[in-house]
């Protein structure tokens, strides 16, 4: 099986990778990098593609999915209340402006 072949992954793993990739692309990550990160996350969580056979299942590790949200919270908490307030006001103004269109 050549490197990069996704035939050993389940349909659920493929859907999960597509969903993660879409999220990265919405945040401005390049298409190729988003795909690479998505499959790295699926591999880290599930231990790679699924193989048939009794007793070969593994526990799912959700830590890679939690990591992003945790880091985002730390970054926000490191800012002063004035900086967070200014950012929130700017975001509200942008939403209001976009809604008027």
N, C-alpha and C positions, 0 to 999 in steps of 0.2 A: 504494500500500500504506500503510495507516494506521500511525502510530507504535505500537510495542508489538506489531505483528503478528509472530508467530514462524514463519510458513509457510516462510520461506527458510532456516531452520535444518535441519540434518540430524537424523535420529533420535538419532544418537550425541550431538550437541550438546544436544539436549533432555534426554536421560538424564543427561548430565553436570551440567546446570544443576539438575535435580531432586535429584541426589545432593548437590551443594554446598549447595543450599537446606536440605535435611534436616539436614545437619551444622550449619549456622548455627542452625536452630531448636532443635536439641538443646543448643546452648550458650546458649540463652535469648534469641536475637535475635528481634524481632517478625516475624511472617509476611511482611508487605509488604517490610520492610527486607531480610529474608533472600532473598526472590525478586530484589530489585533487585541485591543484592550478587552473587548467583549468576550472573545474566545479565551483569553487568559483568565478572565473571571469565571467563566463556565468551567474551565479545567481545574481551577483552584477549588471551586465549590464541590464539584462532583468527582474529581479525580480522573478526568479525561472521558473518553467515550465509554459507553456501556458495553460490556461483553456478556454473552449468554452463559448460563450455567447456574446451578443452585449454589447459594451461599456466597455469591461473589459481589453482593451489594455492599455499599459503603455508606456511612453516615454523611449527610450533607453538611458542609461547613459554610455558614452564612457570613463569616467575618469579612470577606472581600466586599460584600454588598453593604455591610454596615459601615465600612471604613470611610466611604465618601461622605456620608451624612455626619459622621463624627468629626471629621476634619473641618467640614463646613461650619459646624457649631463652634469649634475652637477659634476659627478665624473671626467669626462674628463677635465672640466674647472678648477677643483681644482688643477690639476697637472701643473708643470712648463713647459714652452715651451721646455726646454731641455729634460725633461722626455717624453713629447709627441713625440718629434722628434726621440729620441732613440727607443721608442716603434714602431714608424712607420717604421724605418729602419729595425728593427728586423723582423717585419711582412713582409716587402717586401722581405727580404732575405729568409724567410720561404716559401713564395709563389713561389719565383724563384726556390728554391730547390725542392719543390713539383712538379712544372711544368716540371722539368728536368727528373723526374721519369717516 
